[in-house]
Amino acid sequence: MSIITEKIENEKIYFEEKLLKHSKRKYYTNLISTKYLQIEENKKANNLKMCNSYLIFDNLEHKETKEIKKEYQTTLTCKDRFCASCNYIKQRKKIKEMAPVIETIKNNNLKPLLLTLTIKNCKVEDLRETITKMNKAWRYMITKLVDYKQFKGYYKSLEVTYNKKTKELHPHFHILLLVEENYFKKTNKKYLTKDKIIQDWADALKVNYKPNIDIRIIKDKDNFKNSAIYEIIKYATKHEDILEMDNDIFKKFLEQIKNIRNYEVGGIIKQNLKEIKNDKEIFNELLSDENILKDFYLYLSSELYLFRQDRYKLSKTCLLYTSDAADEEDSVDLG
């Protein structure tokens, strides 16, 4: 038994929970890949299959202290909107992008609200038209109705769920709203009751029924990142819903959802959002957070002594294999 294999066996229990999370994401990604194959989307299927099949990172050695610092370099990513691995990276990226917004909320003593707007279920053939209708209704409310102009900022996300029994889709919005403290005072004549929002939303949609909505105050600012932000940036369509779709419905769903934006921001949130275009920073944070790389990598045989920075040299290039992690939910292939 090699030294690396022995280390893996000895520390398997410690890392089981961490690796299981990564394995499950790969597991769902491969299931979606199979779904693409069933509707003859072979290129997309292959992209998902290869996504995050390996991670390459560098061990940077400090030339004076000899301290080793791991730095992510590259991996394969498919960027498919239904890939569990890529969606997880997007979530983490959006949380990081929202950091300046959270500071703005605290510094300006703003109060966050979480609003959910819904509409009646629709057939898959009507999904694009329904979402377009909802977007127009929201823009009308936020730009034309005086009472909604008091919101200092918003972050709107689209979620679409699937009803297996009726074979219908349920698009709805999760919206983070920011208001000033005096919004809740009795003297504020523009305070929006739930009934008022229901009526305004129905009027904007031009429907003759009262759609369901939900609005709540997010009280705990310290837990703000773990509650509201996660709610608005979660997957636009859950993997379980996609896997339950018939192949015919899934194919039509792809056509309907193509080029539909999942997120929209406005006001102070748009002004303070820090867009992160490079995934490298996110990957390094993830690898540090989940300790995936600790003793779970294979050194390549060749040692490269290339100077990468003034104070660091590249000591060894490392490769983490995860290509077959999805074959079983609780297994990770380490080569």
PLY file of the C-alpha trace (Angstrom):
ply
format ascii 1.0
element vertex 335
property float x
property float y
property float z
element edge 334
property int vertex1
property int vertex2
end_header
0.00 0.00 0.00
1.42 3.40 -1.02
1.85 6.25 1.45
-0.88 8.28 -0.26
-3.31 5.35 -0.25
-2.58 4.73 3.43
-3.26 8.39 4.28
-6.55 8.27 2.39
-7.66 5.15 4.29
-6.64 6.56 7.67
-8.40 9.89 7.19
-11.44 8.70 5.22
-13.90 9.22 8.09
-12.71 12.77 8.76
-13.28 13.87 5.18
-16.36 11.77 4.45
-18.83 14.58 5.07
-16.85 17.12 3.02
-16.35 14.80 0.09
-19.95 13.62 0.14
-21.15 17.15 -0.64
-18.85 17.32 -3.64
-19.87 13.83 -4.72
-23.57 14.64 -4.58
-23.09 17.65 -6.81
-21.25 15.50 -9.34
-23.91 12.82 -8.94
-26.72 15.22 -9.88
-24.66 16.72 -12.70
-24.20 13.28 -14.26
-27.92 12.57 -13.94
-28.69 15.78 -15.84
-26.07 14.73 -18.39
-27.99 11.49 -18.92
-31.19 13.54 -19.28
-29.55 15.51 -22.10
-28.51 12.27 -23.80
-32.11 11.07 -23.75
-33.20 14.07 -25.83
-30.12 13.78 -28.10
-28.35 16.87 -26.77
-25.04 15.04 -26.97
-22.73 18.06 -26.78
-24.40 19.37 -23.63
-24.38 15.89 -22.13
-20.65 15.54 -22.69
-19.95 19.02 -21.29
-21.75 18.16 -18.05
-20.05 14.78 -17.82
-16.62 16.40 -18.03
-17.46 19.37 -15.78
-15.28 19.54 -12.66
-13.76 16.19 -13.55
-10.46 17.45 -12.19
-8.94 20.37 -10.30
-5.42 21.59 -10.96
-3.71 23.77 -8.37
-0.20 24.90 -7.49
1.78 24.58 -4.32
3.51 27.93 -3.92
6.50 27.83 -1.59
7.63 30.99 0.18
11.30 31.44 -0.67
12.23 32.64 2.82
9.88 30.88 5.26
9.31 27.80 3.08
5.60 28.09 3.88
3.44 26.19 1.39
0.43 27.96 -0.03
-2.13 26.14 -2.23
-3.51 28.12 -5.14
-6.19 26.92 -7.55
-5.23 27.21 -11.21
-7.85 25.70 -13.48
-10.54 23.10 -14.05
-13.11 22.19 -16.67
-16.46 23.95 -16.20
-19.46 23.56 -18.50
-21.38 26.67 -17.27
-24.64 24.90 -18.07
-27.54 26.48 -16.20
-28.61 23.08 -14.84
-25.17 21.83 -13.76
-25.12 21.29 -9.98
-21.37 21.92 -9.76
-21.45 25.17 -11.74
-24.56 26.38 -9.94
-22.84 25.87 -6.60
-19.93 28.03 -7.77
-22.40 30.67 -9.02
-24.12 30.70 -5.64
-20.87 31.24 -3.79
-19.85 33.92 -6.27
-23.12 35.80 -5.85
-22.85 35.63 -2.06
-19.41 37.19 -2.33
-20.68 39.82 -4.77
-23.34 40.79 -2.23
-20.80 41.50 0.55
-20.63 45.28 -0.20
-24.44 45.38 -0.29
-24.63 43.87 3.19
-22.24 46.53 4.46
-24.36 49.23 2.82
-27.48 47.84 4.52
-25.79 47.96 7.91
-24.11 51.36 7.45
-27.31 53.03 6.22
-29.55 51.26 8.72
-31.72 49.85 5.96
-34.24 47.10 6.59
-34.37 44.07 4.28
-37.68 42.49 3.24
-38.21 39.25 1.37
-41.09 39.33 -1.12
-42.36 36.33 -3.10
-44.64 36.94 -6.09
-46.45 34.09 -7.80
-48.77 33.40 -10.70
-50.98 30.46 -11.64
-49.23 27.37 -13.00
-48.73 27.22 -16.76
-48.12 24.62 -19.44
-44.54 24.24 -20.61
-45.48 25.75 -24.00
-46.57 28.95 -22.22
-43.58 29.32 -19.88
-41.65 32.01 -21.79
-44.79 34.10 -22.32
-45.70 33.76 -18.63
-42.24 34.83 -17.43
-42.24 37.78 -19.85
-45.64 38.81 -18.48
-44.34 38.62 -14.91
-41.24 40.68 -15.72
-43.34 43.40 -17.36
-45.68 43.46 -14.37
-42.79 43.83 -11.92
-41.16 46.64 -13.92
-44.48 48.43 -14.09
-44.91 48.25 -10.34
-41.36 49.34 -9.48
-41.23 52.22 -11.98
-44.81 53.49 -12.33
-46.48 52.99 -8.94
-45.51 55.72 -6.47
-45.69 53.50 -3.37
-43.04 51.13 -4.78
-40.53 53.88 -5.51
-39.78 54.08 -1.78
-37.75 50.86 -2.08
-34.06 51.77 -2.02
-33.01 48.68 -3.92
-34.07 45.23 -5.00
-32.61 41.89 -6.06
-35.10 39.76 -8.00
-34.55 36.10 -8.81
-36.68 33.72 -10.86
-37.48 30.20 -9.71
-39.43 27.63 -11.72
-40.80 24.50 -10.05
-42.45 21.50 -11.70
-45.63 19.66 -10.74
-45.24 16.04 -11.79
-48.96 15.24 -11.39
-50.31 18.07 -13.53
-47.17 18.37 -15.69
-47.35 22.13 -15.18
-44.67 24.67 -14.30
-44.81 27.27 -11.55
-42.65 30.36 -12.18
-42.34 32.80 -9.28
-40.10 35.62 -8.07
-38.08 35.87 -4.86
-37.27 39.54 -4.31
-35.01 41.15 -1.73
-36.26 44.68 -0.98
-34.49 47.40 1.00
-36.47 50.04 2.90
-35.63 52.81 5.36
-36.46 52.47 9.04
-39.38 54.90 8.86
-41.14 52.55 6.39
-42.68 50.73 9.37
-43.86 53.84 11.21
-47.59 54.46 11.50
-47.07 57.88 9.96
-45.89 56.30 6.71
-48.93 56.47 4.45
-47.08 54.53 1.74
-46.69 51.40 3.87
-47.68 48.41 1.74
-49.96 45.83 3.33
-50.08 42.29 1.99
-53.57 42.87 0.57
-52.36 46.01 -1.20
-49.44 44.16 -2.81
-51.75 41.32 -3.91
-54.09 43.78 -5.62
-51.26 45.74 -7.24
-49.61 42.54 -8.50
-52.92 41.26 -9.91
-53.55 44.58 -11.65
-50.03 44.65 -13.09
-50.45 41.07 -14.37
-53.91 41.97 -15.68
-55.48 38.86 -14.17
-58.92 38.50 -12.59
-57.80 36.43 -9.57
-55.78 37.15 -6.45
-52.31 35.63 -6.85
-50.51 34.27 -3.80
-47.73 36.43 -2.39
-45.59 36.36 0.72
-43.72 39.21 2.37
-41.67 39.06 5.53
-39.14 41.11 7.46
-35.62 39.75 7.78
-34.92 40.62 11.39
-31.53 39.11 12.12
-28.93 41.12 10.23
-26.10 38.92 11.44
-27.79 35.92 9.87
-28.76 37.91 6.78
-26.23 36.19 4.52
-27.48 32.74 5.46
-31.17 33.48 5.03
-32.28 36.06 2.49
-29.35 35.93 0.12
-29.47 32.15 -0.09
-33.21 32.32 -0.77
-32.83 34.67 -3.73
-29.78 33.05 -5.34
-30.74 29.39 -5.06
-31.07 27.29 -8.18
-33.58 28.68 -10.67
-34.89 25.15 -11.20
-34.06 22.34 -8.80
-32.34 19.25 -10.16
-35.07 17.04 -8.74
-37.70 18.90 -10.77
-35.73 18.53 -13.99
-35.19 14.81 -13.43
-38.94 14.31 -12.93
-39.81 15.90 -16.28
-40.74 13.68 -19.21
-38.21 13.94 -22.03
-40.71 15.75 -24.24
-41.43 18.32 -21.53
-37.72 18.74 -20.74
-36.95 19.46 -24.38
-39.70 22.07 -24.59
-38.61 23.48 -21.23
-35.09 24.07 -22.60
-36.51 25.94 -25.58
-38.77 28.08 -23.37
-36.10 28.98 -20.82
-33.34 29.78 -23.35
-31.82 33.26 -22.80
-34.21 33.97 -19.91
-32.38 35.91 -17.20
-32.65 34.50 -13.70
-31.66 37.68 -11.84
-32.37 41.39 -11.94
-31.09 44.13 -9.62
-31.95 47.77 -9.10
-31.33 50.82 -6.93
-28.68 50.78 -4.22
-28.07 47.05 -4.69
-27.11 47.56 -8.33
-24.83 50.44 -7.34
-22.97 48.44 -4.69
-22.89 44.99 -6.24
-19.28 43.89 -6.76
-19.27 41.77 -9.90
-16.77 38.91 -9.80
-15.88 37.70 -13.28
-12.96 35.42 -12.35
-13.85 32.07 -10.79
-10.31 31.60 -9.46
-10.95 33.58 -6.27
-14.12 31.58 -5.59
-12.42 28.23 -6.17
-9.57 29.09 -3.81
-12.10 30.08 -1.15
-14.08 26.88 -1.68
-11.04 24.67 -1.47
-10.00 26.39 1.73
-13.50 26.23 3.24
-14.17 22.58 2.53
-10.61 21.28 3.12
-11.10 19.08 0.08
-7.43 19.26 -0.82
-5.93 18.36 2.54
-4.04 15.11 1.91
-6.41 14.34 -0.98
-4.26 15.14 -3.95
-1.67 13.39 -6.10
1.64 15.05 -6.81
2.79 14.85 -10.37
6.22 13.26 -10.68
7.98 16.28 -12.14
8.95 19.16 -9.86
8.86 22.56 -11.52
11.03 25.35 -10.15
9.48 28.29 -11.90
9.31 31.71 -10.30
5.71 32.86 -10.30
5.98 35.88 -8.01
8.73 37.92 -6.40
8.49 35.95 -3.16
7.07 32.63 -4.27
8.26 29.82 -6.49
6.15 26.99 -7.90
7.28 23.92 -5.99
4.94 21.26 -7.35
1.82 21.07 -9.48
-1.00 19.05 -7.95
-4.00 17.34 -9.44
-7.20 16.33 -7.67
-9.21 13.73 -9.58
-12.97 13.63 -9.13
-13.99 12.31 -12.53
-16.01 9.30 -11.37
-17.34 10.80 -8.16
-20.90 10.57 -9.39
-20.95 6.87 -10.10
-21.95 6.38 -6.48
-23.35 9.06 -4.22
-20.80 8.47 -1.47
-17.67 7.69 -3.48
-14.87 9.86 -4.80
-12.31 8.62 -7.29
-8.84 9.81 -6.33
-7.08 8.22 -9.26
0 1
1 2
2 3
3 4
4 5
5 6
6 7
7 8
8 9
9 10
10 11
11 12
12 13
13 14
14 15
15 16
16 17
17 18
18 19
19 20
20 21
21 22
22 23
23 24
24 25
25 26
26 27
27 28
28 29
29 30
30 31
31 32
32 33
33 34
34 35
35 36
36 37
37 38
38 39
39 40
40 41
41 42
42 43
43 44
44 45
45 46
46 47
47 48
48 49
49 50
50 51
51 52
52 53
53 54
54 55
55 56
56 57
57 58
58 59
59 60
60 61
61 62
62 63
63 64
64 65
65 66
66 67
67 68
68 69
69 70
70 71
71 72
72 73
73 74
74 75
75 76
76 77
77 78
78 79
79 80
80 81
81 82
82 83
83 84
84 85
85 86
86 87
87 88
88 89
89 90
90 91
91 92
92 93
93 94
94 95
95 96
96 97
97 98
98 99
99 100
100 101
101 102
102 103
103 104
104 105
105 106
106 107
107 108
108 109
109 110
110 111
111 112
112 113
113 114
114 115
115 116
116 117
117 118
118 119
119 120
120 121
121 122
122 123
123 124
124 125
125 126
126 127
127 128
128 129
129 130
130 131
131 132
132 133
133 134
134 135
135 136
136 137
137 138
138 139
139 140
140 141
141 142
142 143
143 144
144 145
145 146
146 147
147 148
148 149
149 150
150 151
151 152
152 153
153 154
154 155
155 156
156 157
157 158
158 159
159 160
160 161
161 162
162 163
163 164
164 165
165 166
166 167
167 168
168 169
169 170
170 171
171 172
172 173
173 174
174 175
175 176
176 177
177 178
178 179
179 180
180 181
181 182
182 183
183 184
184 185
185 186
186 187
187 188
188 189
189 190
190 191
191 192
192 193
193 194
194 195
195 196
196 197
197 198
198 199
199 200
200 201
201 202
202 203
203 204
204 205
205 206
206 207
207 208
208 209
209 210
210 211
211 212
212 213
213 214
214 215
215 216
216 217
217 218
218 219
219 220
220 221
221 222
222 223
223 224
224 225
225 226
226 227
227 228
228 229
229 230
230 231
231 232
232 233
233 234
234 235
235 236
236 237
237 238
238 239
239 240
240 241
241 242
242 243
243 244
244 245
245 246
246 247
247 248
248 249
249 250
250 251
251 252
252 253
253 254
254 255
255 256
256 257
257 258
258 259
259 260
260 261
261 262
262 263
263 264
264 265
265 266
266 267
267 268
268 269
269 270
270 271
271 272
272 273
273 274
274 275
275 276
276 277
277 278
278 279
279 280
280 281
281 282
282 283
283 284
284 285
285 286
286 287
287 288
288 289
289 290
290 291
291 292
292 293
293 294
294 295
295 296
296 297
297 298
298 299
299 300
300 301
301 302
302 303
303 304
304 305
305 306
306 307
307 308
308 309
309 310
310 311
311 312
312 313
313 314
314 315
315 316
316 317
317 318
318 319
319 320
320 321
321 322
322 323
323 324
324 325
325 326
326 327
327 328
328 329
329 330
330 331
331 332
332 333
333 334
